[in-house]
Amino acid sequence: MQQSNTIIRLHQAIQKTGLSRSSIYALISAGKFPKQIKLSARSMGFLESEVDAWIDARIAASRKEA
C-alpha cells in the first residue's frame, strides 16, 4: 500500500479524530500526536497518512484492552 502525502489542515484533523483543537495541541506537545508540517509563515497542516496511522493505533490499543 502506497503512503499518501496528502496534507490536511487542522479542521480536517479535528473531524477525523473527533478531538478538540486544544486536545490535539496538548497531544502534540506530549509527543503523542503527529507533528504539524509548516506550509507557510502562517499555516500548518498534518500528513493525512500519519493521522490515519495514529487513529489505527488508537483502535488497536482499545481492542487489546477489551
PDB file of N, CA, C, O and CB in Angstrom:
ATOM      1  N   MET A   1       0.839  -1.185   0.000  1.00  0.00           N
ATOM      2  CA  MET A   1       0.000   0.000   0.000  1.00  0.00           C
ATOM      3  C   MET A   1       0.879   1.241   0.000  1.00  0.00           C
ATOM      4  O   MET A   1       1.802   1.352   0.808  1.00  0.00           O
ATOM      5  CB  MET A   1      -0.952   0.002   1.214  1.00  0.00           C
ATOM      6  N   GLN A   2       0.597   2.172  -0.902  1.00  0.00           N
ATOM      7  CA  GLN A   2       1.392   3.388  -1.017  1.00  0.00           C
ATOM      8  C   GLN A   2       0.941   4.408   0.014  1.00  0.00           C
ATOM      9  O   GLN A   2      -0.253   4.616   0.230  1.00  0.00           O
ATOM     10  CB  GLN A   2       1.289   3.975  -2.432  1.00  0.00           C
ATOM     11  N   GLN A   3       1.923   5.040   0.646  1.00  0.00           N
ATOM     12  CA  GLN A   3       1.621   6.042   1.658  1.00  0.00           C
ATOM     13  C   GLN A   3       1.239   7.351   0.987  1.00  0.00           C
ATOM     14  O   GLN A   3       1.904   7.791   0.049  1.00  0.00           O
ATOM     15  CB  GLN A   3       2.821   6.246   2.603  1.00  0.00           C
ATOM     16  N   SER A   4       0.165   7.974   1.467  1.00  0.00           N
ATOM     17  CA  SER A   4      -0.319   9.225   0.903  1.00  0.00           C
ATOM     18  C   SER A   4       0.452  10.400   1.476  1.00  0.00           C
ATOM     19  O   SER A   4       0.729  10.450   2.674  1.00  0.00           O
ATOM     20  CB  SER A   4      -1.815   9.393   1.166  1.00  0.00           C
ATOM     21  N   ASN A   5       0.794  11.340   0.615  1.00  0.00           N
ATOM     22  CA  ASN A   5       1.450  12.567   1.055  1.00  0.00           C
ATOM     23  C   ASN A   5       0.459  13.722   1.124  1.00  0.00           C
ATOM     24  O   ASN A   5       0.857  14.886   1.088  1.00  0.00           O
ATOM     25  CB  ASN A   5       2.607  12.920   0.118  1.00  0.00           C
ATOM     26  N   THR A   6      -0.818  13.410   1.221  1.00  0.00           N
ATOM     27  CA  THR A   6      -1.837  14.444   1.296  1.00  0.00           C
ATOM     28  C   THR A   6      -1.725  15.173   2.624  1.00  0.00           C
ATOM     29  O   THR A   6      -1.616  14.555   3.683  1.00  0.00           O
ATOM     30  CB  THR A   6      -3.244  13.843   1.121  1.00  0.00           C
ATOM     31  N   ILE A   7      -1.754  16.500   2.549  1.00  0.00           N
ATOM     32  CA  ILE A   7      -1.693  17.326   3.748  1.00  0.00           C
ATOM     33  C   ILE A   7      -3.102  17.800   4.071  1.00  0.00           C
ATOM     34  O   ILE A   7      -3.812  18.318   3.209  1.00  0.00           O
ATOM     35  CB  ILE A   7      -0.721  18.534   3.561  1.00  0.00           C
ATOM     36  N   ILE A   8      -3.492  17.614   5.323  1.00  0.00           N
ATOM     37  CA  ILE A   8      -4.800  18.085   5.769  1.00  0.00           C
ATOM     38  C   ILE A   8      -4.592  19.204   6.778  1.00  0.00           C
ATOM     39  O   ILE A   8      -3.562  19.265   7.450  1.00  0.00           O
ATOM     40  CB  ILE A   8      -5.640  16.924   6.387  1.00  0.00           C
ATOM     41  N   ARG A   9      -5.561  20.073   6.875  1.00  0.00           N
ATOM     42  CA  ARG A   9      -5.491  21.185   7.806  1.00  0.00           C
ATOM     43  C   ARG A   9      -6.075  20.775   9.148  1.00  0.00           C
ATOM     44  O   ARG A   9      -6.653  19.696   9.276  1.00  0.00           O
ATOM     45  CB  ARG A   9      -6.228  22.409   7.246  1.00  0.00           C
ATOM     46  N   LEU A  10      -5.927  21.624  10.134  1.00  0.00           N
ATOM     47  CA  LEU A  10      -6.356  21.316  11.499  1.00  0.00           C
ATOM     48  C   LEU A  10      -7.832  20.937  11.566  1.00  0.00           C
ATOM     49  O   LEU A  10      -8.185  19.971  12.243  1.00  0.00           O
ATOM     50  CB  LEU A  10      -6.091  22.503  12.408  1.00  0.00           C
ATOM     51  N   HIS A  11      -8.701  21.678  10.880  1.00  0.00           N
ATOM     52  CA  HIS A  11     -10.133  21.359  10.975  1.00  0.00           C
ATOM     53  C   HIS A  11     -10.434  19.968  10.438  1.00  0.00           C
ATOM     54  O   HIS A  11     -11.356  19.310  10.921  1.00  0.00           O
ATOM     55  CB  HIS A  11     -10.959  22.395  10.214  1.00  0.00           C
ATOM     56  N   GLN A  12      -9.674  19.507   9.450  1.00  0.00           N
ATOM     57  CA  GLN A  12      -9.871  18.149   8.937  1.00  0.00           C
ATOM     58  C   GLN A  12      -9.373  17.116   9.946  1.00  0.00           C
ATOM     59  O   GLN A  12      -9.987  16.061  10.107  1.00  0.00           O
ATOM     60  CB  GLN A  12      -9.145  17.970   7.588  1.00  0.00           C
ATOM     61  N   ALA A  13      -8.265  17.412  10.623  1.00  0.00           N
ATOM     62  CA  ALA A  13      -7.748  16.510  11.661  1.00  0.00           C
ATOM     63  C   ALA A  13      -8.751  16.412  12.817  1.00  0.00           C
ATOM     64  O   ALA A  13      -8.945  15.341  13.393  1.00  0.00           O
ATOM     65  CB  ALA A  13      -6.365  17.006  12.183  1.00  0.00           C
ATOM     66  N   ILE A  14      -9.380  17.535  13.142  1.00  0.00           N
ATOM     67  CA  ILE A  14     -10.401  17.542  14.191  1.00  0.00           C
ATOM     68  C   ILE A  14     -11.572  16.657  13.779  1.00  0.00           C
ATOM     69  O   ILE A  14     -12.070  15.873  14.587  1.00  0.00           O
ATOM     70  CB  ILE A  14     -10.888  18.984  14.479  1.00  0.00           C
ATOM     71  N   GLN A  15     -12.013  16.775  12.530  1.00  0.00           N
ATOM     72  CA  GLN A  15     -13.126  15.956  12.041  1.00  0.00           C
ATOM     73  C   GLN A  15     -12.769  14.471  12.033  1.00  0.00           C
ATOM     74  O   GLN A  15     -13.586  13.633  12.414  1.00  0.00           O
ATOM     75  CB  GLN A  15     -13.532  16.401  10.636  1.00  0.00           C
ATOM     76  N   LYS A  16     -11.549  14.142  11.597  1.00  0.00           N
ATOM     77  CA  LYS A  16     -11.133  12.737  11.518  1.00  0.00           C
ATOM     78  C   LYS A  16     -11.039  12.091  12.892  1.00  0.00           C
ATOM     79  O   LYS A  16     -11.443  10.942  13.069  1.00  0.00           O
ATOM     80  CB  LYS A  16      -9.793  12.625  10.808  1.00  0.00           C
ATOM     81  N   THR A  17     -10.502  12.830  13.871  1.00  0.00           N
ATOM     82  CA  THR A  17     -10.230  12.243  15.180  1.00  0.00           C
ATOM     83  C   THR A  17     -11.355  12.424  16.187  1.00  0.00           C
ATOM     84  O   THR A  17     -11.485  11.634  17.122  1.00  0.00           O
ATOM     85  CB  THR A  17      -8.984  12.829  15.735  1.00  0.00           C
ATOM     86  N   GLY A  18     -12.166  13.453  16.007  1.00  0.00           N
ATOM     87  CA  GLY A  18     -13.195  13.763  16.987  1.00  0.00           C
ATOM     88  C   GLY A  18     -12.654  14.503  18.199  1.00  0.00           C
ATOM     89  O   GLY A  18     -13.378  14.728  19.169  1.00  0.00           O
ATOM     90  N   LEU A  19     -11.392  14.879  18.147  1.00  0.00           N
ATOM     91  CA  LEU A  19     -10.762  15.616  19.245  1.00  0.00           C
ATOM     92  C   LEU A  19     -10.947  17.118  19.047  1.00  0.00           C
ATOM     93  O   LEU A  19     -11.191  17.583  17.934  1.00  0.00           O
ATOM     94  CB  LEU A  19      -9.258  15.269  19.344  1.00  0.00           C
ATOM     95  N   SER A  20     -10.829  17.863  20.131  1.00  0.00           N
ATOM     96  CA  SER A  20     -10.883  19.322  20.031  1.00  0.00           C
ATOM     97  C   SER A  20      -9.511  19.854  19.630  1.00  0.00           C
ATOM     98  O   SER A  20      -8.508  19.144  19.693  1.00  0.00           O
ATOM     99  CB  SER A  20     -11.345  19.956  21.375  1.00  0.00           C
ATOM    100  N   ARG A  21      -9.493  21.104  19.220  1.00  0.00           N
ATOM    101  CA  ARG A  21      -8.242  21.774  18.847  1.00  0.00           C
ATOM    102  C   ARG A  21      -7.250  21.727  20.015  1.00  0.00           C
ATOM    103  O   ARG A  21      -6.081  21.388  19.829  1.00  0.00           O
ATOM    104  CB  ARG A  21      -8.516  23.248  18.425  1.00  0.00           C
ATOM    105  N   SER A  22      -7.718  22.066  21.209  1.00  0.00           N
ATOM    106  CA  SER A  22      -6.820  22.098  22.362  1.00  0.00           C
ATOM    107  C   SER A  22      -6.305  20.701  22.713  1.00  0.00           C
ATOM    108  O   SER A  22      -5.162  20.553  23.143  1.00  0.00           O
ATOM    109  CB  SER A  22      -7.533  22.710  23.569  1.00  0.00           C
ATOM    110  N   SER A  23      -7.133  19.688  22.534  1.00  0.00           N
ATOM    111  CA  SER A  23      -6.690  18.311  22.803  1.00  0.00           C
ATOM    112  C   SER A  23      -5.602  17.888  21.825  1.00  0.00           C
ATOM    113  O   SER A  23      -4.626  17.247  22.214  1.00  0.00           O
ATOM    114  CB  SER A  23      -7.877  17.335  22.719  1.00  0.00           C
ATOM    115  N   ILE A  24      -5.772  18.249  20.559  1.00  0.00           N
ATOM    116  CA  ILE A  24      -4.754  17.916  19.560  1.00  0.00           C
ATOM    117  C   ILE A  24      -3.443  18.601  19.901  1.00  0.00           C
ATOM    118  O   ILE A  24      -2.389  17.966  19.866  1.00  0.00           O
ATOM    119  CB  ILE A  24      -5.218  18.323  18.149  1.00  0.00           C
ATOM    120  N   TYR A  25      -3.488  19.890  20.230  1.00  0.00           N
ATOM    121  CA  TYR A  25      -2.260  20.604  20.568  1.00  0.00           C
ATOM    122  C   TYR A  25      -1.604  20.049  21.835  1.00  0.00           C
ATOM    123  O   TYR A  25      -0.377  20.000  21.925  1.00  0.00           O
ATOM    124  CB  TYR A  25      -2.554  22.088  20.745  1.00  0.00           C
ATOM    125  N   ALA A  26      -2.411  19.633  22.812  1.00  0.00           N
ATOM    126  CA  ALA A  26      -1.860  19.034  24.029  1.00  0.00           C
ATOM    127  C   ALA A  26      -1.167  17.716  23.703  1.00  0.00           C
ATOM    128  O   ALA A  26      -0.089  17.437  24.230  1.00  0.00           O
ATOM    129  CB  ALA A  26      -2.970  18.811  25.078  1.00  0.00           C
ATOM    130  N   LEU A  27      -1.771  16.905  22.843  1.00  0.00           N
ATOM    131  CA  LEU A  27      -1.160  15.634  22.452  1.00  0.00           C
ATOM    132  C   LEU A  27       0.124  15.858  21.653  1.00  0.00           C
ATOM    133  O   LEU A  27       1.090  15.112  21.817  1.00  0.00           O
ATOM    134  CB  LEU A  27      -2.151  14.800  21.631  1.00  0.00           C
ATOM    135  N   ILE A  28       0.145  16.869  20.797  1.00  0.00           N
ATOM    136  CA  ILE A  28       1.357  17.199  20.044  1.00  0.00           C
ATOM    137  C   ILE A  28       2.471  17.576  21.015  1.00  0.00           C
ATOM    138  O   ILE A  28       3.604  17.113  20.883  1.00  0.00           O
ATOM    139  CB  ILE A  28       1.092  18.357  19.038  1.00  0.00           C
ATOM    140  N   SER A  29       2.141  18.418  21.989  1.00  0.00           N
ATOM    141  CA  SER A  29       3.141  18.847  22.986  1.00  0.00           C
ATOM    142  C   SER A  29       3.681  17.674  23.787  1.00  0.00           C
ATOM    143  O   SER A  29       4.846  17.669  24.186  1.00  0.00           O
ATOM    144  CB  SER A  29       2.535  19.877  23.936  1.00  0.00           C
ATOM    145  N   ALA A  30       2.829  16.678  24.023  1.00  0.00           N
ATOM    146  CA  ALA A  30       3.238  15.493  24.787  1.00  0.00           C
ATOM    147  C   ALA A  30       3.930  14.454  23.900  1.00  0.00           C
ATOM    148  O   ALA A  30       4.378  13.418  24.390  1.00  0.00           O
ATOM    149  CB  ALA A  30       2.021  14.861  25.470  1.00  0.00           C
ATOM    150  N   GLY A  31       4.017  14.731  22.602  1.00  0.00           N
ATOM    151  CA  GLY A  31       4.643  13.783  21.680  1.00  0.00           C
ATOM    152  C   GLY A  31       3.767  12.588  21.363  1.00  0.00           C
ATOM    153  O   GLY A  31       4.273  11.529  20.989  1.00  0.00           O
ATOM    154  N   LYS A  32       2.439  12.746  21.510  1.00  0.00           N
ATOM    155  CA  LYS A  32       1.514  11.627  21.322  1.00  0.00           C
ATOM    156  C   LYS A  32       0.591  11.800  20.116  1.00  0.00           C
ATOM    157  O   LYS A  32      -0.377  11.054  19.964  1.00  0.00           O
ATOM    158  CB  LYS A  32       0.683  11.447  22.563  1.00  0.00           C
ATOM    159  N   PHE A  33       0.883  12.772  19.267  1.00  0.00           N
ATOM    160  CA  PHE A  33       0.105  13.012  18.047  1.00  0.00           C
ATOM    161  C   PHE A  33       1.084  13.486  16.989  1.00  0.00           C
ATOM    162  O   PHE A  33       2.075  14.139  17.320  1.00  0.00           O
ATOM    163  CB  PHE A  33      -1.056  14.067  18.278  1.00  0.00           C
ATOM    164  N   PRO A  34       0.831  13.175  15.724  1.00  0.00           N
ATOM    165  CA  PRO A  34       1.761  13.595  14.671  1.00  0.00           C
ATOM    166  C   PRO A  34       2.001  15.106  14.665  1.00  0.00           C
ATOM    167  O   PRO A  34       1.075  15.898  14.841  1.00  0.00           O
ATOM    168  CB  PRO A  34       1.234  13.160  13.316  1.00  0.00           C
ATOM    169  N   LYS A  35       3.257  15.485  14.460  1.00  0.00           N
ATOM    170  CA  LYS A  35       3.605  16.906  14.427  1.00  0.00           C
ATOM    171  C   LYS A  35       3.107  17.557  13.153  1.00  0.00           C
ATOM    172  O   LYS A  35       2.922  16.905  12.125  1.00  0.00           O
ATOM    173  CB  LYS A  35       5.114  17.093  14.553  1.00  0.00           C
ATOM    174  N   GLN A  36       2.894  18.867  13.247  1.00  0.00           N
ATOM    175  CA  GLN A  36       2.438  19.629  12.098  1.00  0.00           C
ATOM    176  C   GLN A  36       3.564  19.823  11.086  1.00  0.00           C
ATOM    177  O   GLN A  36       4.747  19.705  11.406  1.00  0.00           O
ATOM    178  CB  GLN A  36       1.890  20.980  12.544  1.00  0.00           C
ATOM    179  N   ILE A  37       3.155  20.124   9.860  1.00  0.00           N
ATOM    180  CA  ILE A  37       4.079  20.477   8.789  1.00  0.00           C
ATOM    181  C   ILE A  37       3.843  21.944   8.486  1.00  0.00           C
ATOM    182  O   ILE A  37       2.715  22.350   8.208  1.00  0.00           O
ATOM    183  CB  ILE A  37       3.878  19.574   7.507  1.00  0.00           C
ATOM    184  N   LYS A  38       4.899  22.741   8.538  1.00  0.00           N
ATOM    185  CA  LYS A  38       4.769  24.164   8.259  1.00  0.00           C
ATOM    186  C   LYS A  38       4.599  24.350   6.755  1.00  0.00           C
ATOM    187  O   LYS A  38       5.457  23.936   5.975  1.00  0.00           O
ATOM    188  CB  LYS A  38       6.005  24.958   8.787  1.00  0.00           C
ATOM    189  N   LEU A  39       3.501  24.968   6.350  1.00  0.00           N
ATOM    190  CA  LEU A  39       3.207  25.174   4.943  1.00  0.00           C
ATOM    191  C   LEU A  39       3.621  26.567   4.477  1.00  0.00           C
ATOM    192  O   LEU A  39       4.081  26.747   3.350  1.00  0.00           O
ATOM    193  CB  LEU A  39       1.730  24.958   4.683  1.00  0.00           C
ATOM    194  N   SER A  40       3.454  27.532   5.350  1.00  0.00           N
ATOM    195  CA  SER A  40       3.876  28.908   5.073  1.00  0.00           C
ATOM    196  C   SER A  40       4.094  29.592   6.409  1.00  0.00           C
ATOM    197  O   SER A  40       4.043  28.947   7.456  1.00  0.00           O
ATOM    198  CB  SER A  40       2.817  29.684   4.199  1.00  0.00           C
ATOM    199  N   ALA A  41       4.333  30.883   6.378  1.00  0.00           N
ATOM    200  CA  ALA A  41       4.599  31.612   7.618  1.00  0.00           C
ATOM    201  C   ALA A  41       3.432  31.524   8.604  1.00  0.00           C
ATOM    202  O   ALA A  41       3.635  31.576   9.817  1.00  0.00           O
ATOM    203  CB  ALA A  41       4.899  33.069   7.307  1.00  0.00           C
ATOM    204  N   ARG A  42       2.204  31.390   8.079  1.00  0.00           N
ATOM    205  CA  ARG A  42       1.038  31.418   8.958  1.00  0.00           C
ATOM    206  C   ARG A  42       0.140  30.198   8.852  1.00  0.00           C
ATOM    207  O   ARG A  42      -0.963  30.203   9.398  1.00  0.00           O
ATOM    208  CB  ARG A  42       0.237  32.625   8.670  1.00  0.00           C
ATOM    209  N   SER A  43       0.577  29.161   8.171  1.00  0.00           N
ATOM    210  CA  SER A  43      -0.296  27.987   8.056  1.00  0.00           C
ATOM    211  C   SER A  43       0.478  26.695   8.246  1.00  0.00           C
ATOM    212  O   SER A  43       1.650  26.583   7.888  1.00  0.00           O
ATOM    213  CB  SER A  43      -0.993  27.974   6.701  1.00  0.00           C
ATOM    214  N   MET A  44      -0.217  25.723   8.823  1.00  0.00           N
ATOM    215  CA  MET A  44       0.356  24.405   9.063  1.00  0.00           C
ATOM    216  C   MET A  44      -0.674  23.350   8.711  1.00  0.00           C
ATOM    217  O   MET A  44      -1.867  23.632   8.610  1.00  0.00           O
ATOM    218  CB  MET A  44       0.822  24.254  10.533  1.00  0.00           C
ATOM    219  N   GLY A  45      -0.199  22.142   8.529  1.00  0.00           N
ATOM    220  CA  GLY A  45      -1.077  21.024   8.253  1.00  0.00           C
ATOM    221  C   GLY A  45      -0.477  19.750   8.814  1.00  0.00           C
ATOM    222  O   GLY A  45       0.571  19.773   9.459  1.00  0.00           O
ATOM    223  N   PHE A  46      -1.147  18.649   8.563  1.00  0.00           N
ATOM    224  CA  PHE A  46      -0.714  17.342   9.020  1.00  0.00           C
ATOM    225  C   PHE A  46      -0.696  16.394   7.838  1.00  0.00           C
ATOM    226  O   PHE A  46      -1.501  16.530   6.917  1.00  0.00           O
ATOM    227  CB  PHE A  46      -1.631  16.809  10.144  1.00  0.00           C
ATOM    228  N   LEU A  47       0.218  15.434   7.857  1.00  0.00           N
ATOM    229  CA  LEU A  47       0.175  14.391   6.836  1.00  0.00           C
ATOM    230  C   LEU A  47      -1.013  13.491   7.159  1.00  0.00           C
ATOM    231  O   LEU A  47      -1.109  12.948   8.259  1.00  0.00           O
ATOM    232  CB  LEU A  47       1.524  13.570   6.781  1.00  0.00           C
ATOM    233  N   GLU A  48      -1.897  13.339   6.213  1.00  0.00           N
ATOM    234  CA  GLU A  48      -3.096  12.539   6.431  1.00  0.00           C
ATOM    235  C   GLU A  48      -2.744  11.102   6.800  1.00  0.00           C
ATOM    236  O   GLU A  48      -3.405  10.499   7.646  1.00  0.00           O
ATOM    237  CB  GLU A  48      -3.979  12.559   5.188  1.00  0.00           C
ATOM    238  N   SER A  49      -1.716  10.552   6.175  1.00  0.00           N
ATOM    239  CA  SER A  49      -1.324   9.173   6.464  1.00  0.00           C
ATOM    240  C   SER A  49      -0.860   9.012   7.919  1.00  0.00           C
ATOM    241  O   SER A  49      -1.098   7.969   8.528  1.00  0.00           O
ATOM    242  CB  SER A  49      -0.211   8.732   5.507  1.00  0.00           C
ATOM    243  N   GLU A  50      -0.202  10.033   8.477  1.00  0.00           N
ATOM    244  CA  GLU A  50       0.228   9.960   9.876  1.00  0.00           C
ATOM    245  C   GLU A  50      -0.964  10.048  10.820  1.00  0.00           C
ATOM    246  O   GLU A  50      -1.005   9.357  11.838  1.00  0.00           O
ATOM    247  CB  GLU A  50       1.228  11.079  10.188  1.00  0.00           C
ATOM    248  N   VAL A  51      -1.930  10.893  10.489  1.00  0.00           N
ATOM    249  CA  VAL A  51      -3.139  10.994  11.314  1.00  0.00           C
ATOM    250  C   VAL A  51      -3.922   9.682  11.246  1.00  0.00           C
ATOM    251  O   VAL A  51      -4.414   9.194  12.264  1.00  0.00           O
ATOM    252  CB  VAL A  51      -4.029  12.185  10.850  1.00  0.00           C
ATOM    253  N   ASP A  52      -4.034   9.118  10.052  1.00  0.00           N
ATOM    254  CA  ASP A  52      -4.727   7.834   9.903  1.00  0.00           C
ATOM    255  C   ASP A  52      -4.026   6.727  10.688  1.00  0.00           C
ATOM    256  O   ASP A  52      -4.683   5.890  11.307  1.00  0.00           O
ATOM    257  CB  ASP A  52      -4.817   7.447   8.423  1.00  0.00           C
ATOM    258  N   ALA A  53      -2.692   6.723  10.662  1.00  0.00           N
ATOM    259  CA  ALA A  53      -1.932   5.726  11.425  1.00  0.00           C
ATOM    260  C   ALA A  53      -2.151   5.913  12.926  1.00  0.00           C
ATOM    261  O   ALA A  53      -2.240   4.935  13.668  1.00  0.00           O
ATOM    262  CB  ALA A  53      -0.426   5.820  11.090  1.00  0.00           C
ATOM    263  N   TRP A  54      -2.237   7.162  13.371  1.00  0.00           N
ATOM    264  CA  TRP A  54      -2.498   7.454  14.779  1.00  0.00           C
ATOM    265  C   TRP A  54      -3.873   6.906  15.167  1.00  0.00           C
ATOM    266  O   TRP A  54      -4.020   6.291  16.223  1.00  0.00           O
ATOM    267  CB  TRP A  54      -2.418   8.985  15.051  1.00  0.00           C
ATOM    268  N   ILE A  55      -4.876   7.127  14.319  1.00  0.00           N
ATOM    269  CA  ILE A  55      -6.224   6.617  14.575  1.00  0.00           C
ATOM    270  C   ILE A  55      -6.208   5.086  14.636  1.00  0.00           C
ATOM    271  O   ILE A  55      -6.802   4.490  15.535  1.00  0.00           O
ATOM    272  CB  ILE A  55      -7.209   7.104  13.479  1.00  0.00           C
ATOM    273  N   ASP A  56      -5.529   4.458  13.681  1.00  0.00           N
ATOM    274  CA  ASP A  56      -5.432   2.989  13.664  1.00  0.00           C
ATOM    275  C   ASP A  56      -4.786   2.460  14.946  1.00  0.00           C
ATOM    276  O   ASP A  56      -5.208   1.437  15.486  1.00  0.00           O
ATOM    277  CB  ASP A  56      -4.622   2.519  12.438  1.00  0.00           C
ATOM    278  N   ALA A  57      -3.759   3.167  15.428  1.00  0.00           N
ATOM    279  CA  ALA A  57      -3.077   2.749  16.666  1.00  0.00           C
ATOM    280  C   ALA A  57      -4.012   2.868  17.862  1.00  0.00           C
ATOM    281  O   ALA A  57      -3.981   2.019  18.753  1.00  0.00           O
ATOM    282  CB  ALA A  57      -1.806   3.596  16.903  1.00  0.00           C
ATOM    283  N   ARG A  58      -4.851   3.917  17.898  1.00  0.00           N
ATOM    284  CA  ARG A  58      -5.818   4.072  18.994  1.00  0.00           C
ATOM    285  C   ARG A  58      -6.840   2.942  18.956  1.00  0.00           C
ATOM    286  O   ARG A  58      -7.216   2.405  19.998  1.00  0.00           O
ATOM    287  CB  ARG A  58      -6.534   5.444  18.908  1.00  0.00           C
ATOM    288  N   ILE A  59      -7.287   2.581  17.758  1.00  0.00           N
ATOM    289  CA  ILE A  59      -8.244   1.479  17.625  1.00  0.00           C
ATOM    290  C   ILE A  59      -7.609   0.180  18.114  1.00  0.00           C
ATOM    291  O   ILE A  59      -8.217  -0.561  18.886  1.00  0.00           O
ATOM    292  CB  ILE A  59      -8.716   1.333  16.154  1.00  0.00           C
ATOM    293  N   ALA A  60      -6.386  -0.092  17.663  1.00  0.00           N
ATOM    294  CA  ALA A  60      -5.697  -1.320  18.066  1.00  0.00           C
ATOM    295  C   ALA A  60      -5.503  -1.365  19.576  1.00  0.00           C
ATOM    296  O   ALA A  60      -5.699  -2.412  20.192  1.00  0.00           O
ATOM    297  CB  ALA A  60      -4.341  -1.434  17.358  1.00  0.00           C
ATOM    298  N   ALA A  61      -5.122  -0.248  20.177  1.00  0.00           N
ATOM    299  CA  ALA A  61      -4.901  -0.206  21.617  1.00  0.00           C
ATOM    300  C   ALA A  61      -6.208  -0.453  22.376  1.00  0.00           C
ATOM    301  O   ALA A  61      -6.207  -1.114  23.414  1.00  0.00           O
ATOM    302  CB  ALA A  61      -4.295   1.146  22.025  1.00  0.00           C
ATOM    303  N   SER A  62      -7.306   0.070  21.868  1.00  0.00           N
ATOM    304  CA  SER A  62      -8.581  -0.124  22.561  1.00  0.00           C
ATOM    305  C   SER A  62      -9.073  -1.557  22.451  1.00  0.00           C
ATOM    306  O   SER A  62      -9.776  -2.044  23.336  1.00  0.00           O
ATOM    307  CB  SER A  62      -9.630   0.821  22.005  1.00  0.00           C
ATOM    308  N   ARG A  63      -8.711  -2.226  21.382  1.00  0.00           N
ATOM    309  CA  ARG A  63      -9.127  -3.615  21.193  1.00  0.00           C
ATOM    310  C   ARG A  63      -8.318  -4.560  22.086  1.00  0.00           C
ATOM    311  O   ARG A  63      -8.830  -5.595  22.513  1.00  0.00           O
ATOM    312  CB  ARG A  63      -8.975  -4.021  19.719  1.00  0.00           C
ATOM    313  N   LYS A  64      -7.080  -4.216  22.366  1.00  0.00           N
ATOM    314  CA  LYS A  64      -6.240  -5.053  23.242  1.00  0.00           C
ATOM    315  C   LYS A  64      -6.717  -4.993  24.686  1.00  0.00           C
ATOM    316  O   LYS A  64      -6.602  -5.968  25.429  1.00  0.00           O
ATOM    317  CB  LYS A  64      -4.770  -4.610  23.162  1.00  0.00           C
ATOM    318  N   GLU A  65      -7.256  -3.836  25.079  1.00  0.00           N
ATOM    319  CA  GLU A  65      -7.704  -3.646  26.455  1.00  0.00           C
ATOM    320  C   GLU A  65      -8.977  -4.425  26.752  1.00  0.00           C
ATOM    321  O   GLU A  65      -9.243  -4.767  27.904  1.00  0.00           O
ATOM    322  CB  GLU A  65      -7.929  -2.174  26.733  1.00  0.00           C
ATOM    323  N   ALA A  66      -9.755  -4.705  25.731  1.00  0.00           N
ATOM    324  CA  ALA A  66     -11.052  -5.354  25.938  1.00  0.00           C
ATOM    325  C   ALA A  66     -10.922  -6.812  26.291  1.00  0.00           C
ATOM    326  O   ALA A  66     -11.930  -7.490  26.494  1.00  0.00           O
ATOM    327  CB  ALA A  66     -11.901  -5.217  24.714  1.00  0.00           C
TER     328      ALA A  66
END
